[in-house]
Amino acid sequence: MNHVAVLFGGISTEREVSLSTGAQVVVALKEAGFRVTPVEVTGDLAALIAALQAAKPDAVFNALHGRFGEDGCVQGMLDWLGIPYTHSGVRASSVAMDKAAAKAVFAAHGLPLAEHRVVTPAELEAADPLDRPYVVKPVSEGSSVGVEILKEGDNRRAEIARGWRFGDRIMTEEYIAGRELTVGVMGDRPLAVTEIGTGHAFYDYDAKYAQGGSLHTIPAAIPADIAEAAMAAALRAHQALGCRGVSRSDFRYDDSTGRLALLEVNTQPGLTPTSLVPEQAAHLGIPFPELCAWMVREARHGP
């Protein structure tokens, strides 16, 4: 696979993240010796198909994030075109993007989860669905878009419900005090445990992508058994969903009780200058161009 088309941009709320990821990947793949065709994705699906048919790449590096790019849609298009692509296929992508469906899979595999409930905006407006504090988040968005924490005395619940713009389902989830951990998985190998420190109320969009928005500690300064449990759970979650290539699992760890809870799996984690998976790979001696080249070599199509 010598010729790679890199898809970036897209039409989701994470377009800016994808533009950054795509720019990094294009440079890395060229450094790794590939012939690269950058393809900026817009809302014109016919133009995207025409661009790929004209380029005739050996593989596609999918650097899209969020809806359309990460939820099985573009994967289905690439399957139809018969072009191998990086990251997970249609099934794993669509299930992972739907937090309710993903949690059902995780529960069936015995993975540790926070208490959660899916409600409508009307139900949220009417009453608290869980004991406070709890987290409110879109069922099918990434990068912490739309996430809110409702604590005791916070009177924003009805306001949040009335202004909800992320569909007719809302994921509400028990808030677990403690520390934010994340584990990248590369094929069948968990990479490392990173602790994410941030001055924000939680690891929100700005903390993820703003320079200096968060402090990443690799390896996380946590007990060895917790680190092992997090890496094992990340690999099990990756496998339970049927992920391919690279994924990243996010956790909360309450160090006062020893409780570890899986929050979600990202099937297309960011590859920006502040992203976590490239840092973990580098920690293990895998340079970014080598990581991207491995992802291309693992490119497949189908479910």
Buried (B, 14 or more C-beta within 10 A) or exposed (E): EEEBBBBBBBBBBBBBBBBBBBBBBBBBBBBBEBEBBBBBBEEEBEEBBEBBEEBEBBBBBBBBBBBBBBBBBBBBBBBEBEBBBBBBBBBBBBBBBBBBBBBEBBEEEEBBBBEBBBBBBEBBBEEEBBEBBBBBBBBBBBBBBBBBBBEEEEEEBEEBBEEBEBEEBBBBBBBBEBBBBBBBBBBEEBBBBBBBBBEBEBBBBEBBBEEEBBEBBBEBEBEEEBBEBBBEBBBBBBBBBBBBBBBBBBBBBEEEEEBBBBBBBBBBBBBBBBBBBBBBBBBEEBBBBBBBBBBBEBBBBEB
